[in-house]
Amino acid sequence: MVAPTYDALKLPPHVKTVLVSGAGGFVGQQLVQLLLSLFKDIKIIATDIVEPPNHGITDSKRLRCVKADLGKEAELKGLFDGEKVDGVFALHGVMSGGAEANFPLGYAVNVDSNLNLLKYTHTHAQSTLSEGDPRPIYVFVSSLAVYGGPKCRPQDYVVPKDTPIIPGSSYGVQKTIMELYVYDYGRKGYLNTRSVRLPTVAIRPGAPSSAASSFISGLIREPLQGVEAICPIASSLDDPALDDMPFWCSRTKTVVRNIAWALCMPESNFGEGEGRSINIPGIKVRPRQIVEALVEHGGKDKLSLVKFQKDQAVINICKTWAGEYDNTDFLKMGFEADDTETGFGLAVKDFKEELAKEASQT
Ligand SMILES: NC(=O)c1ccc[n+]([C@@H]2O[C@H](COP(=O)([O-])OP(=O)(O)OC[C@H]3O[C@@H](n4cnc5c(N)ncnc54)[C@H](O)[C@@H]3O)[C@@H](O)[C@H]2O)c1
């Protein structure tokens, strides 16, 4: 697939108000923009611990932006007061490197505050719905970091249904814990739930995140703006790690389309007795391809801005990620994948266009 498609993205009729947490973050901002452009007659409640952007929308019936810490009960409840929330995208969180470096913070945000949001969505549904009404659709945004263990190394090809969940990081454990809660709320019929595990999303704009995979975007983002970038997994351009440590990535546009589809797709996509977790499709990208894409889209001189400095903490986390996953089951469910040959280059092209747009606005 060369570009994501949007024709299938139709909200179930009962979905009139959708809450997006983490709406001030990278993926959350893109998701809110897509929802605003696709669904003209719904209300979006965009929330984050930092003030979420309003994307130029001042009509609070279309977009209500709320700065709230979801770890604080009163702030969480305030989001739902006076609303009837029919859909939730739970995106807020602390990224992998951050959760590994700060154990209590990772659990407080990635588990405790996420569980609060799940529980409160159920409480809200109980107080706003009548018997037989369709339940709110709850999409929890997880990560492929739930996989790890001996069958998930950079050289491995993971067939999801044959692969146990053995996370290799606290972040992965936290996402797994939440997936189980989300599954159980669905199994009990409390909410209509789905978890979507994202691959590494490229290219992330702005400042580097605390994700261990942050350098994948950084190797493009920083040099294209004349700034040095560190490649933490190799000591030079000749290092075999540039070929031996592939990453499983997806273009931002494709990921965001797939997250939106997770709310639109029928619950019957999950078979009887199956789990409720979905691997968002990705493509295999070797670090050398990233460096080559930098040269192709930015020019050979940009290579001098890449500094090869191995960082064992980053390598240790990256070694727990598989380089390739089987997308088959998830493509059948209506999720889309980038083209293996052109996908990463298109992600770089999207990012260059964003930079050009920003430059023309200043
Ligand atoms: N970007 C990726 O490559 C990637 C890959 C796998 C999974 N994910 C998952 O996707 C989701 C979005 O990722 P992202 O890249 O946009 O991350 P991000 O860091 O840009 O956004 C996360 C947002 O959560 C907010 N947040 C943190 N603590 C909060 C709290 N207590 N209350 C309210 N908001 C809080 C942050 O302010 C931030 O804006 C996350 O759950 C992440 O784990 C992302």
The ligand as an SDF file (V2000), in Angstrom:
LIG
                    3D

 44 48  0  0  0  0  0  0  0  0999 V2000
    5.5460    6.8560   19.0410 N   0  0  0  0  0  0  0  0  0  0  0  0
    5.8450    5.5660   18.9510 C   0  0  0  0  0  0  0  0  0  0  0  0
    6.7450    5.1650   18.1780 O   0  0  0  0  0  0  0  0  0  0  0  0
    5.0730    4.5600   19.7620 C   0  0  0  0  0  0  0  0  0  0  0  0
    5.3610    3.1920   19.5970 C   0  0  0  0  0  0  0  0  0  0  0  0
    4.6540    2.2610   20.3650 C   0  0  0  0  0  0  0  0  0  0  0  0
    3.6470    2.6930   21.2110 C   0  0  0  0  0  0  0  0  0  0  0  0
    3.4010    4.0240   21.3630 N   0  0  0  0  0  0  0  0  0  0  0  0
    2.3530    4.4310   22.3050 C   0  0  0  0  0  0  0  0  0  0  0  0
    1.5190    5.3880   21.6790 O   0  0  0  0  0  0  0  0  0  0  0  0
    1.0370    6.3380   22.6210 C   0  0  0  0  0  0  0  0  0  0  0  0
    1.3450    7.7390   22.1270 C   0  0  0  0  0  0  0  0  0  0  0  0
    2.7460    7.8550   21.9240 O   0  0  0  0  0  0  0  0  0  0  0  0
    3.4350    9.2200   21.5210 P   0  0  0  0  0  0  0  0  0  0  0  0
    4.6020    8.8820   20.6840 O   0  0  0  0  0  0  0  0  0  0  0  0
    2.4170   10.1770   21.0170 O   0  0  0  0  0  0  0  0  0  0  0  0
    3.9680    9.7020   22.9380 O   0  0  0  0  0  0  0  0  0  0  0  0
    4.0980   11.1810   23.5180 P   0  0  0  0  0  0  0  0  0  0  0  0
    5.0970   11.1150   24.6200 O   0  0  0  0  0  0  0  0  0  0  0  0
    4.3670   12.1510   22.4170 O   0  0  0  0  0  0  0  0  0  0  0  0
    2.6550   11.4500   24.0820 O   0  0  0  0  0  0  0  0  0  0  0  0
    2.2330   10.9370   25.3140 C   0  0  0  0  0  0  0  0  0  0  0  0
    1.4550   12.0300   26.0070 C   0  0  0  0  0  0  0  0  0  0  0  0
    1.0010   11.5440   27.2680 O   0  0  0  0  0  0  0  0  0  0  0  0
    0.9450   12.6720   28.1180 C   0  0  0  0  0  0  0  0  0  0  0  0
    0.9080   12.2670   29.5310 N   0  0  0  0  0  0  0  0  0  0  0  0
    1.9100   11.7120   30.2540 C   0  0  0  0  0  0  0  0  0  0  0  0
    1.5280   11.5440   31.5250 N   0  0  0  0  0  0  0  0  0  0  0  0
    0.2380   11.9680   31.5970 C   0  0  0  0  0  0  0  0  0  0  0  0
   -0.7110   12.0440   32.6660 C   0  0  0  0  0  0  0  0  0  0  0  0
   -0.4270   11.6510   33.9130 N   0  0  0  0  0  0  0  0  0  0  0  0
   -1.9280   12.5600   32.3960 N   0  0  0  0  0  0  0  0  0  0  0  0
   -2.2440   12.9720   31.1560 C   0  0  0  0  0  0  0  0  0  0  0  0
   -1.3870   12.9290   30.1170 N   0  0  0  0  0  0  0  0  0  0  0  0
   -0.1520   12.4370   30.3410 C   0  0  0  0  0  0  0  0  0  0  0  0
    2.2050   13.4400   27.7810 C   0  0  0  0  0  0  0  0  0  0  0  0
    2.1220   14.7890   28.1950 O   0  0  0  0  0  0  0  0  0  0  0  0
    2.2910   13.2870   26.2710 C   0  0  0  0  0  0  0  0  0  0  0  0
    1.7660   14.4020   25.5830 O   0  0  0  0  0  0  0  0  0  0  0  0
    1.7260    5.9870   23.9420 C   0  0  0  0  0  0  0  0  0  0  0  0
    0.8410    5.2490   24.7540 O   0  0  0  0  0  0  0  0  0  0  0  0
    2.8990    5.1250   23.5150 C   0  0  0  0  0  0  0  0  0  0  0  0
    3.2640    4.2280   24.5340 O   0  0  0  0  0  0  0  0  0  0  0  0
    4.0840    4.9610   20.6480 C   0  0  0  0  0  0  0  0  0  0  0  0
  1  2  1  0
  2  3  2  0
  2  4  1  0
  4  5  1  0
  4 44  2  0
  5  6  2  0
  6  7  1  0
  7  8  2  0
  8  9  1  0
  8 44  1  0
  9 10  1  0
  9 42  1  0
 10 11  1  0
 11 12  1  0
 11 40  1  0
 12 13  1  0
 13 14  1  0
 14 15  2  0
 14 16  1  0
 14 17  1  0
 17 18  1  0
 18 19  2  0
 18 20  1  0
 18 21  1  0
 21 22  1  0
 22 23  1  0
 23 24  1  0
 23 38  1  0
 24 25  1  0
 25 26  1  0
 25 36  1  0
 26 27  1  0
 26 35  1  0
 27 28  2  0
 28 29  1  0
 29 30  1  0
 29 35  2  0
 30 31  1  0
 30 32  2  0
 32 33  1  0
 33 34  2  0
 34 35  1  0
 36 37  1  0
 36 38  1  0
 38 39  1  0
 40 41  1  0
 40 42  1  0
 42 43  1  0
M  CHG  2   8   1  16  -1
M  END
$$$$
